Amino acid sequence: MTVTFEVGQRVQHRLRGVVTVTYGPFENTFMPRAYLVQEDGRTNEVIVPAERLSAIPETPTFAVGDVVTLATRSGAKATVEYGPFDNRDVYVVKLLDPPANPDDPQTFTAMAHAMTKVVEPVKVGDRVRVVKGDDTTKFVGQVGVLKQDDEGDRLRYLVEFGDGSGYHGDPNGQWWCQVVERVEDENTYTHDGVTYDLTATYNDRDNEPWTFKRFGDEVRGGCNGYQPSTVTEPLENVVALFGPLTRVDA
């Protein structure tokens, strides 16, 4: 499989280690597919064949309260208690069941790459968000109640929006969907391993106050009294440009 890397992407070179892509891909006389890359601490660029580059796997992130399985404990389940820290790779976790040996700790640190989030299947009656509707974008990102699950069908999930009194496809009606996800709490939003309370106010690094509101599958912020709307900054941008954000206690 051919992998295409983007300018600015950090990638792994077989001999040079981690490098940054500065141009490409392109072809030259000696290489059918190549990139220009730059090593850390150097200003010159070098040409390298594409087959010597590989993507750096992203470190998975988890939120406090997530239930995970631990590869280092034969798949035992644990709850994330704190983290991440130490360059985003380490969490404090607590086993759901006490260890068989009472001398073994129930709470300890675990590396992110050894953790897998436990995702429980949705069930009828759950509040769910539409990930993929039919073959259109109708209701994608909208939240409703799962009324029926016809396992095996392409459009297996019947989701009810509003009070369910509208006709099929009406904002207050129902819609058959392909993929949905459970909504744990409409008043929270997790980004980059951090869970934000959408009912709270947060100060940015300049002590400017922000509030946030969900619009479909996006969360957007408003600053200094300006209310969040569909055209204000997404929470992800606020964190990147003005973070870290600190919750203001009521």
Disulfide bonds with the S-S distance in Angstrom:
none
